[in-house]
Structure formats: C-alpha cells, structure tokens
C-alpha cells in the first residue's frame, strides 16, 4: 500500500512539474526561433509546417491563428525603445521606418491578445489609411487623450502590447535577423 501511495505521489509531482514547465515555456511567446529588433519580436516560422511543439502549445492555449509563412509576419512589442513596459496611462509615439511589405496593420492589444475597448471604437491603423506628412513619413500617437492626426485611442488597461502585422513581406522567408533601424521606433512621451 505504501508503494502505491509513493507511486501516485511521484506521478502527481511529475505531472505538475511537466505542466508547470509547459505553461512557463508558452506564456510569454511562441516557443523558439524568435527574432528581435529593438522592442519588436517575431516568430517567422510560426505559420509554417515546421513549427516547434512549444509554439503549437502556445497557439492551442491562446486560440490565435498565425499568418502563413508566405502571407506575412507578425511583430509584438511589449516595451518601448528604452525597455520600459507599455503602460495604458502613458502616451507613446510610433514612427517611421516601416519594414518592406505590401500592406501593414498596427493595433494595441491587451497582454492576453485581445483588442482594447475604447470610447472612440478605433482599434488600429492600416498602411492605407495613415496620414502622412509632405515627405511621406508618418507618426502614430497611442494614448488616452485625443490628438490630431494618427491617434490610436487607449482604453482603460494597465499594460498593453503593440501588434504590427506586415503582409506580403520579404522578411517572412528571410528573417533570421532584423536590423533595428528598419523597425518603427516606440518613444514614450508622458504618463498621467
């Protein structure tokens, strides 16, 4: 009887440790193969057939459907250029340059990956609707207070993640490394 209790306890501890390690490995990303450029991080092979098991587990847990390898690439930013977390009570400026691609979208999401509800009901920008200056450059302001131009309203959240999706980009197939200077800068203005 004592051996049966020891066996049950050993199996329970092993299962708890295995499940705990899996949760830790899939909580903040999609497994291995991440590519970083400043605060931006992407997993180029997550939409391919050779995705690693940790990425599959993370996708199963979140229910997200990644872009296919030939469709584009998704970048996440949880910090600004200085390495500070993105806080909902702060104002940020996101500006040129933008990596090459036929089309892009930028949204602000909760850390769990959901769109942030806001009074203006405006959840992101696309490359087609962005207001540009005379020299072709752009700047997006993310914050709670309304701003002229490209303003992405922030709802009532403590922290958020910026999600940049670039469609039909040569980066999808070649992204082993990325140049930091090819990605948009994220600069914090002020916090309330």
N, C-alpha and C positions, 0 to 999 in steps of 0.2 A: 504494500500500500504506500509506503514511504517513497519507493522508487517511482511510482505512478505520479505522486504529487510533485516530485522533483522534475520529472519529465514534463508535466503540464506547466510548471513554473518556467522551465527552460524554454519551452516553445512560446509561452506568452511573452517572456522578456525578449526573445529573438524577433518575434513578430513586431513588438512595439519598437524595438531599435530599428528594424528594417523600414517600417512605415515612417518613423520619425526622420530617418535619413533621407527617404524619398521626398517627404514634404519639404525639408530644408533644401534639397537639391533643385526642386522645381518651383519654389516660392517666388524667387526674385528674377526669374528669367526662363529661358527655354533651353537649358542644357548647355552643351559645349559648342564651340565654334563661333562664339560671339566676336564681333568686330567692333572696335571702339574708335571714335573720332571725337575727342573732347567729351562733352557730356552725352553725346549720342551713341547709342549701342544698337546693333542689328545682328540678326542671326540669318546669314544669307542662305543657308541650306535647310531652313525650317520648312519650306514649302516644296522640298524635293523628295524623291523616293528614298534617299539615304539619310533621313533624319535620325538622330540618335534617340535611344529609348527614353532619356530624361525629357527631351523636348516633346516626345509623344505623350508622356505622362502629364507634362505641364499643359499641353493643348487639351488633353482629356479633362483635366481639372477645371480649366477656365472656359472651355467650350468655344474658344476662338478658332476661326478658320484663317490660316495664314495665306498670304499671297503665294501663288505658284512661282517657281524659280524663274520662269520666262515672263511672268506678269509684272514683277517689280520687287521692291524691298521696303520693309517697314523698320523705321528707326524709333527708338524710345529715348526720352531724356527725362530723368528724374531729378537732375541737378542743373544749376546754371553753369556758366563758364568758370566761375570761381569755385565750383564744387559744393555749393550750398544747396540744400533741398529746395524744391519749388513749392513755395507756400501760397495758399489761396489768398492771404491778406496782403500780398506784395504785388507790385506791378513789374512786368518784365517786357523787354524789347527783344524781338526776334527779327533778324535782318539778313540780307544777302551775305554770302552767296548761297545758291541752292545747287545741289548736285545735278548733273545732267539727267534729263528724263522728259518724256513727252508730256506728263501731267503729274501734279502733286497735290496732296491734301495735308492740312495741319489741323489737328484737334487737340483739345485739352480734355484728358480723361481722369477719372478717379484712379487711385493706385490699383484698384481691382479691375480696371479696364473699361469702365462704363463712362458714357458721356456725362458731363457735369450739367445739371439743370441750372438754368439761369433765367432771369426775368426777360431778357431780350430774345430768348429762344434762338440764339445764334450759336452754333456749336463748333464751327470751324471755318477754314478758308480753303479755297482751291486756287490753283495757278491761273485759272481763267477769270476769277472774279477779283483778284487782288488789285488794289490801287497802287500804281507805280509813279515814281517821280519822273521828271523830264529825262533823266539819264537812264531810266529803265530799272532803277533799284527800288526796293520796297522795304518797309518796316511794319511789323505787326506788333501791336501793344496788347498784352494779356493782363487783365486786371479787372477789379470790381467797378471802378469809376469809368463812366463813358468818356471816350476820347474821339477826336475827329480822325478820319481815315480808316485804317485797318485795325479795328478794335475787336478783340476776342473777349467777350464778357466772361467773367469768372463768377461762378456761383458760390454758395456757402460751403466750402471744403477747407480742411486744414492743409492738405497737401494735394498735389496733382502731378500728372505725368503728361508730357507733350508727346504726341504721336505724329510722326511725319511719314507719310506713305508716298513713295516715288514710283510711278508706273512707267513701264517700258524704258527701263534704265540699263545702261551697260554695266552698272555696278552689281546687278544681281548675280551675274555669272563670274565676275572677276573680283569680288570683294573679299580679298584675303587681308588687305589692309586698306585704310582710308586716310586721306590727307585731312587733317583737322581744319585746314583753311578752305576746304571745299564744302564744309557744312555750315548751316546758319549759326550765328552767334546768339547766345541767350544771356542777356545782361539784365540784372536786377536794378530797377530804379529806386523804389522806396517801398516801405511797408507801413501799414496802418495799425 
